[in-house]
Every structure is written in structure tokens, then in C-alpha cells.
Amino acid sequence: MMMTAIAAMCALSLTLVPTLSATRKIPIANFGESGIIRCRRCRAYINPFITFTESGRKWQCNLCDYVNDGRASAACVLAQQQPSH
């Protein structure tokens, strides 16, 4: 019981810094001049959990459920990805 009380009073912090060799470059995504796609209502970034609608012409935000217009450059063929019911 005494060790638990002492441990509860001690703050613990940990900082991790990944090492990166000088020869290896960090990959950076290029979204063009218009930047990364974001929700018009809540400004969330497009992510793997959004839902595409209207064959990829629109997408629904998974955070606020707003249906956004899609970018023509980001559109893709979704018919092959839809599960058959």
C-alpha cells in the first residue's frame, strides 16, 4: 500500500524521438496546389473512415455527417469496391 501511495505522487514522462539517418528522406504527400481535402463544415481532413457517395462525386464526413462535393482529381471508380448485397 505504501508503494502505491508513493507511485501516485510521482509524475512520469517519456519522450520518444525516432532516429532518422541523414541519407533517408521523409516521404511527403503532395496534394497539389489546392492542398489536402477537408470537410467544409467541421474542417476535418479526409480520412479512411469517410463514405463516398454518388460514384465518388461526393463524400460524407465521418465526424459531422456533412456531404461534401468531391474533387474531380480525387474521384475514382467505386463500383468495384461496393459490396454486393
N, C-alpha and C positions, 0 to 999 in steps of 0.2 A: 504494500500500500504506500509506503514511503517513496519508493522509486516512481510510482505513478504520479505522485504529487510533485516530485522534482521534475519529472519529464514534462508535466503540464506547464511548468513555469518557464521552460527553456524554449526559445524560438529557434526554429531550424530553417535554414535557407540553403538552396542549392542552385548554382548557376552552371549551365552546360553550354560550352562553346565548341561547336564542331570544328575540327581542324580541316583545312582545305589546302591542298598543295597549290603552289603558285602556278603550276602548269595546267591545272584543271579549271576550266571556266564554269561558272554557274549558268545553267540554261535560263534564258529569259523569254517568256512568251511574248509574241508580237501580235497585237490585236489591230494593227493598222492605225490610221490617223484618228478614227473615231473612238478608239480605246475599247476597254472591256464592256461587255453588255451588262446593263444594270436595270433593275426594276424602276419604272417611272414613279411608283407610289412610295415604296419604302427604301429605295436605293440599294437593295441587296444585290450582290453580284450574282450573275448567272452561275448555277452550280449543278451537280449531277442529280439533284432532287427536284428540279423544276419539271413541269409537264408540258410537252409540246402539243399544240392543237392546230387544227386546220392545216394538216400536212406540213407542219413546221413553219407556217407563216406567222403564227403567234405562239407565245409561251406563257404559262401560268406560274406566277411566283409561288414557291412553296412556303414562304413566310407570311405574305399578306393576301394571297389568292387573287391578286390583280392580274388580268390578262393583258400582256404587253404585245406590241407589234414586234415581229421578228425582223432581223436584218437580212436582206437578200443574200449577203455574202456568208451568212451563218446558216442559211437554210440547207436542209439535207433531205434525202428521201427517207421517210419514216415508215412507209407501208411495209417494208421488210422487217422492221423492228417491232411492229404491233403484234401482240399475242392473238392467236385465233381463238375465238370462243365457241 
